[in-house]
Amino acid sequence: MSHHVPSYTLAEVEAAGRVELPHFSNGDAYVLGTIAGEVVLQWRLSLAIDIVIDGYVAYRARLGRTGHRNDKWLERKAATARHFGESTLLVKLRQQATGVPFGELDVDHDVMLPLGGSIPIYVAGELVATMTASGETDLVDHEALIEAVNRYIAGSDSGGSPAAEGASR
């Protein structure tokens, strides 16, 4: 890995808020996923990226040394983001702050994983998708997703038009 490993505090991740978009379609997933792929390549990372809408994979990329071995990590991180409705890094940091191990929570530990790298995407207050990364440390996974989302939003705000194919969410 040639990218630095960031550090995050609970307060920083809480202050960042959640990803709320005006709509999110298959076309939007493609645009956001493509931006995430560009981040991965620019930062010289090995990351698998999934964007899942309503339970189906709308975008998938395997870059660098990633492959099928990342699938279970992606699924478990996304399940955690869906269950808690917040980024998995926030789940991890909040759990660490309580002092209670994640293993003691009443959740399916075969399905969920408290590591950074999955972000829920909301439209009109409804969780409609997850964007998940796996392949580097969970902090780098999270950072790459945040960078991609920020670039996506900046492109939307500056008059760039994210694709709106399919049913907008």
C-alpha positions, 0 to 999 in steps of 0.5 A: 500500500502506498497511501498513508493510513488516516486516523479518525476520532469518533467526534470527526466521524459523527460530525461528518454526518451521513450521505443524503442525496436527492436521488440515487439510481443505477446510473448514479451508482455507475457514476459514483462507482467510477469515481471511486475506481478513479480514487483507487487508481490515483491513490494506488490502492487495492480495493474492491468496491460494491454499490448495492441498491435494494439488495442487488449489486448495481456496481462492482469493481475489483482493482489491484490485488482484490478478488473473490476473497473480498466478497465476504468482507464486502457483504458483512460490512454492507450488512452492518451499515444497513443494520445500523444505518450509519457508516461502519467506521462510526459503528466501530468507533462508537462500539469502542467508546462503549467499552463493550466488545462488538461480539457481545452485541445481540447481532448476527456476527456471521453476517455483520462486521464492525470495520470501517469501509461501508457507507449507507446512502440515503434519499429523502431520509430512506436508506436506499444503498450501501457503498462498500470497500475492501482490500486495505485497512478499514481506515483507508477503505473508509477514506477512499469511499468518503473521497469518492462521495465528496468528488461525486457531490462536488461534480453534482454541485458544479453543474456536472450531471450524474447519470439518472438512468432507471428509477431515481431513488 
